[in-house]
């Protein structure tokens, strides 16, 4: 059995993060628009300084690259804390803990690291991730239509991407391109693409249910030097899959944080609110809702920690990663829905963060792989079926 007992060091980190969220972030949100996605610059700078003093700035960055090198289990526990505020699902702590470079860049050449990896770590550049296309995103082995053709020392790329966060403000992105149309997964390659490259265009900003937007991109005869091929030709899918599976674990825990906060709010409200002469908490229907909330939260937490533990120990974790994503996102949605029901009409208002979480959690059942795809992945592992190429 895995021991999920929190160590003293982990507890110290959790306590520091929890204190910053509750004492600093939540009070600031009282003055912000209910759908705000960022803090005033002065406040963000102040909080970044506090995080650096904690030694937790850019916690995803390994120690050999100058970061704190927080392990995956601890990172998962922290993700649960970071999201416990109004904007926490898609803007945990409004970014004051910093973000590391895309994990794929750790596989870059030394020249690529100097040009892209290190500037991101130093905060001089930002990036985006370009995988999904209008033709689909859950099956990149077949859905990727963006084409790259060799032309001398360059690759000429034509096509487009969809649902890219931050591409309109990024300096570069990692873009996945079909370089061999005769192959499936082995025909996809990854390229580092500067956003000022001729032929790169942000077509539009795509509004979605959450309080922020994504982008649609187009590439027209975009010439990329061969030096910007990331990894091996045809190795793009494997490169993406490795890091997406890993990142899916703290991503899942972020949804749990929102659920925990919603559950706390609903529990407090049930004790205070009276109907027909008794507190809501005395009603069996409400009691069962709260118990079901607790079950969903605990189940999701156990699934996330089990996946993180396996990944951290270098053991196969694909099934557990998909399970964590499925259980936590669907469970968090149910928790927020029940919490809104307990609050009644007040739960629908923007006076509370519940309605924002309700909208944004709906995306989590699709983003980073739909629930149905996670079930397919798990079924293949159970049945030992190799997915098609």
DAQUIFEN-V847733 format. One record per residue. N is the residue number from 1. PSI is psi in whole degrees, 0 to 359 (NA if undefined). OMEGA is omega as a letter, one per 20 degrees, with the letter a starting at -180 (* if undefined). D_FIRST is the distance of its C-alpha to the first C-alpha in whole Angstrom. Layout:
n:N psi:PSI omega:OMEGA d_first:D_FIRST
n:N psi:PSI omega:OMEGA d_first:D_FIRST
//
This chain:
n:1 psi:140 omega:r d_first:0
n:2 psi:135 omega:r d_first:4
n:3 psi:110 omega:a d_first:6
n:4 psi:16 omega:r d_first:9
n:5 psi:131 omega:a d_first:12
n:6 psi:132 omega:r d_first:15
n:7 psi:167 omega:r d_first:17
n:8 psi:321 omega:r d_first:20
n:9 psi:316 omega:r d_first:22
n:10 psi:319 omega:a d_first:20
n:11 psi:322 omega:r d_first:21
n:12 psi:316 omega:r d_first:25
n:13 psi:314 omega:r d_first:25
n:14 psi:315 omega:a d_first:24
n:15 psi:320 omega:r d_first:26
n:16 psi:317 omega:r d_first:29
n:17 psi:315 omega:a d_first:28
n:18 psi:319 omega:a d_first:28
n:19 psi:319 omega:a d_first:31
n:20 psi:318 omega:r d_first:33
n:21 psi:314 omega:a d_first:32
n:22 psi:325 omega:a d_first:33
n:23 psi:338 omega:a d_first:36
n:24 psi:307 omega:a d_first:38
n:25 psi:310 omega:a d_first:37
n:26 psi:316 omega:r d_first:37
n:27 psi:324 omega:r d_first:40
n:28 psi:325 omega:a d_first:42
n:29 psi:340 omega:r d_first:41
n:30 psi:338 omega:a d_first:43
n:31 psi:358 omega:a d_first:46
n:32 psi:161 omega:r d_first:45
n:33 psi:143 omega:a d_first:46
n:34 psi:336 omega:r d_first:43
n:35 psi:19 omega:a d_first:42
n:36 psi:146 omega:a d_first:43
n:37 psi:354 omega:a d_first:40
n:38 psi:162 omega:r d_first:41
n:39 psi:158 omega:r d_first:43
n:40 psi:144 omega:a d_first:46
n:41 psi:320 omega:a d_first:46
n:42 psi:320 omega:r d_first:47
n:43 psi:320 omega:r d_first:44
n:44 psi:316 omega:r d_first:42
n:45 psi:320 omega:r d_first:43
n:46 psi:316 omega:a d_first:43
n:47 psi:326 omega:r d_first:39
n:48 psi:319 omega:r d_first:38
n:49 psi:319 omega:r d_first:40
n:50 psi:318 omega:a d_first:37
n:51 psi:320 omega:r d_first:34
n:52 psi:323 omega:r d_first:36
n:53 psi:329 omega:r d_first:36
n:54 psi:342 omega:a d_first:32
n:55 psi:23 omega:a d_first:32
n:56 psi:11 omega:a d_first:30
n:57 psi:132 omega:a d_first:33
n:58 psi:57 omega:a d_first:31
n:59 psi:343 omega:r d_first:28
n:60 psi:342 omega:a d_first:27
n:61 psi:127 omega:a d_first:29
n:62 psi:158 omega:a d_first:28
n:63 psi:326 omega:a d_first:30
n:64 psi:347 omega:r d_first:32
n:65 psi:15 omega:r d_first:34
n:66 psi:4 omega:a d_first:34
n:67 psi:176 omega:r d_first:31
n:68 psi:341 omega:r d_first:29
n:69 psi:47 omega:r d_first:26
n:70 psi:130 omega:a d_first:23
n:71 psi:164 omega:a d_first:20
n:72 psi:322 omega:r d_first:18
n:73 psi:313 omega:r d_first:16
n:74 psi:320 omega:r d_first:18
n:75 psi:324 omega:r d_first:21
n:76 psi:318 omega:r d_first:19
n:77 psi:321 omega:r d_first:19
n:78 psi:320 omega:r d_first:23
n:79 psi:324 omega:r d_first:23
n:80 psi:328 omega:r d_first:22
n:81 psi:322 omega:a d_first:25
n:82 psi:332 omega:a d_first:28
n:83 psi:4 omega:a d_first:28
n:84 psi:59 omega:r d_first:29
n:85 psi:174 omega:a d_first:33
n:86 psi:312 omega:a d_first:36
n:87 psi:10 omega:a d_first:36
n:88 psi:337 omega:a d_first:32
n:89 psi:314 omega:a d_first:31
n:90 psi:357 omega:r d_first:33
n:91 psi:65 omega:a d_first:34
n:92 psi:121 omega:a d_first:31
n:93 psi:23 omega:r d_first:33
n:94 psi:29 omega:r d_first:36
n:95 psi:10 omega:a d_first:35
n:96 psi:346 omega:r d_first:36
n:97 psi:358 omega:r d_first:33
n:98 psi:161 omega:r d_first:34
n:99 psi:141 omega:r d_first:33
n:100 psi:178 omega:r d_first:32
n:101 psi:162 omega:r d_first:34
n:102 psi:136 omega:a d_first:33
n:103 psi:332 omega:a d_first:30
n:104 psi:334 omega:a d_first:32
n:105 psi:342 omega:r d_first:35
n:106 psi:345 omega:r d_first:33
n:107 psi:7 omega:a d_first:33
n:108 psi:165 omega:r d_first:37
n:109 psi:166 omega:r d_first:40
n:110 psi:323 omega:r d_first:41
n:111 psi:318 omega:r d_first:44
n:112 psi:323 omega:r d_first:42
n:113 psi:318 omega:r d_first:40
n:114 psi:324 omega:a d_first:43
n:115 psi:331 omega:a d_first:44
n:116 psi:311 omega:a d_first:41
n:117 psi:305 omega:a d_first:38
n:118 psi:319 omega:r d_first:40
n:119 psi:326 omega:r d_first:42
n:120 psi:317 omega:r d_first:39
n:121 psi:322 omega:r d_first:37
n:122 psi:356 omega:r d_first:40
n:123 psi:17 omega:a d_first:41
n:124 psi:340 omega:a d_first:44
n:125 psi:157 omega:r d_first:43
n:126 psi:163 omega:a d_first:41
n:127 psi:172 omega:r d_first:40
n:128 psi:168 omega:a d_first:39
n:129 psi:120 omega:a d_first:37
n:130 psi:93 omega:r d_first:39
n:131 psi:304 omega:a d_first:37
n:132 psi:151 omega:r d_first:38
n:133 psi:167 omega:r d_first:41
n:134 psi:334 omega:a d_first:43
n:135 psi:350 omega:r d_first:43
n:136 psi:168 omega:a d_first:39
n:137 psi:340 omega:a d_first:36
n:138 psi:342 omega:a d_first:33
n:139 psi:69 omega:a d_first:34
n:140 psi:338 omega:r d_first:36
n:141 psi:331 omega:a d_first:36
n:142 psi:333 omega:a d_first:39
n:143 psi:336 omega:a d_first:40
n:144 psi:117 omega:r d_first:41
n:145 psi:340 omega:r d_first:45
n:146 psi:129 omega:a d_first:45
n:147 psi:137 omega:r d_first:47
n:148 psi:129 omega:a d_first:48
n:149 psi:133 omega:r d_first:51
n:150 psi:138 omega:r d_first:52
n:151 psi:93 omega:a d_first:55
n:152 psi:235 omega:r d_first:56
n:153 psi:8 omega:a d_first:54
n:154 psi:165 omega:r d_first:52
n:155 psi:134 omega:r d_first:50
n:156 psi:120 omega:a d_first:52
n:157 psi:132 omega:r d_first:49
n:158 psi:139 omega:r d_first:50
n:159 psi:215 omega:a d_first:48
n:160 psi:168 omega:a d_first:46
n:161 psi:160 omega:a d_first:43
n:162 psi:154 omega:r d_first:42
n:163 psi:34 omega:r d_first:39
n:164 psi:119 omega:r d_first:39
n:165 psi:130 omega:r d_first:39
n:166 psi:6 omega:a d_first:41
n:167 psi:335 omega:a d_first:43
n:168 psi:344 omega:r d_first:46
n:169 psi:357 omega:a d_first:46
n:170 psi:159 omega:r d_first:44
n:171 psi:331 omega:r d_first:45
n:172 psi:171 omega:r d_first:43
n:173 psi:162 omega:r d_first:41
n:174 psi:115 omega:a d_first:39
n:175 psi:133 omega:a d_first:40
n:176 psi:128 omega:a d_first:39
n:177 psi:142 omega:r d_first:42
n:178 psi:115 omega:a d_first:43
n:179 psi:350 omega:r d_first:45
n:180 psi:100 omega:a d_first:45
n:181 psi:349 omega:a d_first:46
n:182 psi:351 omega:a d_first:45
n:183 psi:163 omega:r d_first:42
n:184 psi:255 omega:a d_first:39
n:185 psi:322 omega:a d_first:36
n:186 psi:359 omega:r d_first:37
n:187 psi:9 omega:a d_first:41
n:188 psi:132 omega:r d_first:39
n:189 psi:156 omega:r d_first:40
n:190 psi:138 omega:r d_first:39
n:191 psi:144 omega:r d_first:42
n:192 psi:120 omega:a d_first:42
n:193 psi:119 omega:r d_first:45
n:194 psi:137 omega:a d_first:47
n:195 psi:351 omega:r d_first:48
n:196 psi:12 omega:r d_first:51
n:197 psi:132 omega:r d_first:52
n:198 psi:133 omega:a d_first:55
n:199 psi:346 omega:r d_first:54
n:200 psi:130 omega:a d_first:51
n:201 psi:134 omega:r d_first:51
n:202 psi:108 omega:a d_first:49
n:203 psi:317 omega:a d_first:51
n:204 psi:161 omega:r d_first:50
n:205 psi:128 omega:a d_first:47
n:206 psi:112 omega:r d_first:45
n:207 psi:138 omega:r d_first:44
n:208 psi:186 omega:a d_first:41
n:209 psi:330 omega:a d_first:40
n:210 psi:175 omega:a d_first:38
n:211 psi:24 omega:r d_first:40
n:212 psi:186 omega:a d_first:41
n:213 psi:166 omega:r d_first:42
n:214 psi:188 omega:a d_first:41
n:215 psi:158 omega:r d_first:44
n:216 psi:133 omega:a d_first:45
n:217 psi:153 omega:r d_first:47
n:218 psi:147 omega:r d_first:49
n:219 psi:120 omega:a d_first:50
n:220 psi:111 omega:a d_first:54
n:221 psi:45 omega:a d_first:55
n:222 psi:118 omega:a d_first:52
n:223 psi:122 omega:a d_first:53
n:224 psi:125 omega:a d_first:50
n:225 psi:149 omega:a d_first:50
n:226 psi:336 omega:r d_first:48
n:227 psi:345 omega:a d_first:47
n:228 psi:6 omega:r d_first:45
n:229 psi:126 omega:a d_first:43
n:230 psi:116 omega:a d_first:39
n:231 psi:204 omega:a d_first:37
n:232 psi:151 omega:r d_first:39
n:233 psi:130 omega:a d_first:41
n:234 psi:0 omega:a d_first:39
n:235 psi:12 omega:a d_first:36
n:236 psi:318 omega:a d_first:36
n:237 psi:315 omega:r d_first:33
n:238 psi:321 omega:r d_first:31
n:239 psi:316 omega:a d_first:31
n:240 psi:316 omega:a d_first:31
n:241 psi:321 omega:a d_first:28
n:242 psi:313 omega:a d_first:26
n:243 psi:328 omega:r d_first:26
n:244 psi:319 omega:r d_first:26
n:245 psi:320 omega:a d_first:23
n:246 psi:314 omega:a d_first:22
n:247 psi:338 omega:a d_first:24
n:248 psi:338 omega:a d_first:23
n:249 psi:302 omega:r d_first:20
n:250 psi:330 omega:r d_first:21
n:251 psi:317 omega:r d_first:24
n:252 psi:320 omega:a d_first:22
n:253 psi:332 omega:r d_first:21
n:254 psi:319 omega:r d_first:25
n:255 psi:326 omega:r d_first:25
n:256 psi:324 omega:r d_first:23
n:257 psi:317 omega:r d_first:25
n:258 psi:318 omega:r d_first:28
n:259 psi:319 omega:r d_first:26
n:260 psi:314 omega:a d_first:25
n:261 psi:317 omega:r d_first:29
n:262 psi:319 omega:a d_first:30
n:263 psi:318 omega:r d_first:28
n:264 psi:316 omega:r d_first:29
n:265 psi:315 omega:a d_first:33
n:266 psi:322 omega:r d_first:33
n:267 psi:314 omega:r d_first:32
n:268 psi:318 omega:a d_first:34
n:269 psi:319 omega:a d_first:37
n:270 psi:330 omega:r d_first:36
n:271 psi:330 omega:a d_first:37
n:272 psi:319 omega:a d_first:40
n:273 psi:130 omega:r d_first:42
n:274 psi:138 omega:r d_first:44
n:275 psi:133 omega:r d_first:45
n:276 psi:38 omega:r d_first:47
n:277 psi:4 omega:r d_first:47
n:278 psi:151 omega:r d_first:44
n:279 psi:148 omega:r d_first:41
n:280 psi:326 omega:a d_first:39
n:281 psi:342 omega:r d_first:36
n:282 psi:350 omega:a d_first:37
n:283 psi:131 omega:a d_first:37
n:284 psi:323 omega:r d_first:35
n:285 psi:319 omega:r d_first:35
n:286 psi:319 omega:r d_first:34
n:287 psi:317 omega:a d_first:31
n:288 psi:323 omega:r d_first:30
n:289 psi:315 omega:a d_first:30
n:290 psi:321 omega:r d_first:28
n:291 psi:316 omega:r d_first:25
n:292 psi:323 omega:r d_first:25
n:293 psi:312 omega:a d_first:25
n:294 psi:320 omega:r d_first:22
n:295 psi:314 omega:r d_first:20
n:296 psi:318 omega:a d_first:21
n:297 psi:313 omega:a d_first:20
n:298 psi:321 omega:r d_first:17
n:299 psi:315 omega:r d_first:16
n:300 psi:318 omega:a d_first:17
n:301 psi:314 omega:r d_first:16
n:302 psi:319 omega:a d_first:12
n:303 psi:318 omega:r d_first:13
n:304 psi:315 omega:a d_first:15
n:305 psi:324 omega:r d_first:12
n:306 psi:317 omega:r d_first:10
n:307 psi:316 omega:a d_first:13
n:308 psi:320 omega:a d_first:14
n:309 psi:315 omega:r d_first:11
n:310 psi:314 omega:a d_first:12
n:311 psi:319 omega:a d_first:16
n:312 psi:328 omega:r d_first:16
n:313 psi:4 omega:r d_first:14
n:314 psi:20 omega:r d_first:17
n:315 psi:161 omega:r d_first:15
n:316 psi:135 omega:a d_first:16
n:317 psi:11 omega:a d_first:16
n:318 psi:314 omega:r d_first:19
n:319 psi:312 omega:a d_first:17
n:320 psi:325 omega:r d_first:15
n:321 psi:315 omega:r d_first:18
n:322 psi:321 omega:r d_first:20
n:323 psi:318 omega:r d_first:18
n:324 psi:316 omega:a d_first:17
n:325 psi:315 omega:a d_first:21
n:326 psi:308 omega:a d_first:22
n:327 psi:317 omega:a d_first:20
n:328 psi:319 omega:a d_first:21
n:329 psi:316 omega:r d_first:25
n:330 psi:320 omega:r d_first:25
n:331 psi:318 omega:r d_first:24
n:332 psi:322 omega:r d_first:25
n:333 psi:319 omega:r d_first:29
n:334 psi:321 omega:a d_first:28
n:335 psi:313 omega:a d_first:28
n:336 psi:321 omega:r d_first:31
n:337 psi:313 omega:r d_first:33
n:338 psi:320 omega:a d_first:32
n:339 psi:321 omega:r d_first:33
n:340 psi:321 omega:r d_first:36
n:341 psi:321 omega:r d_first:37
n:342 psi:322 omega:r d_first:36
n:343 psi:342 omega:a d_first:39
n:344 psi:219 omega:a d_first:41
n:345 psi:324 omega:a d_first:44
n:346 psi:329 omega:r d_first:43
n:347 psi:341 omega:r d_first:40
n:348 psi:348 omega:a d_first:42
n:349 psi:158 omega:r d_first:44
n:350 psi:1 omega:r d_first:43
n:351 psi:333 omega:r d_first:43
n:352 psi:158 omega:a d_first:40
n:353 psi:359 omega:a d_first:37
n:354 psi:317 omega:a d_first:36
n:355 psi:328 omega:r d_first:38
n:356 psi:315 omega:r d_first:38
n:357 psi:322 omega:r d_first:34
n:358 psi:315 omega:r d_first:35
n:359 psi:312 omega:a d_first:37
n:360 psi:328 omega:r d_first:34
n:361 psi:334 omega:r d_first:31
n:362 psi:327 omega:r d_first:33
n:363 psi:327 omega:a d_first:33
n:364 psi:338 omega:r d_first:29
n:365 psi:354 omega:r d_first:29
n:366 psi:313 omega:a d_first:31
n:367 psi:147 omega:a d_first:31
n:368 psi:27 omega:r d_first:29
n:369 psi:113 omega:a d_first:29
n:370 psi:158 omega:r d_first:29
n:371 psi:320 omega:a d_first:27
n:372 psi:322 omega:r d_first:29
n:373 psi:322 omega:r d_first:28
n:374 psi:321 omega:r d_first:24
n:375 psi:323 omega:r d_first:24
n:376 psi:315 omega:r d_first:26
n:377 psi:314 omega:a d_first:24
n:378 psi:321 omega:r d_first:21
n:379 psi:320 omega:r d_first:23
n:380 psi:320 omega:r d_first:25
n:381 psi:318 omega:r d_first:21
n:382 psi:320 omega:a d_first:20
n:383 psi:359 omega:a d_first:24
n:384 psi:44 omega:r d_first:24
n:385 psi:128 omega:r d_first:27
n:386 psi:130 omega:r d_first:29
n:387 psi:153 omega:a d_first:30
n:388 psi:153 omega:r d_first:34
n:389 psi:NA omega:* d_first:36
//
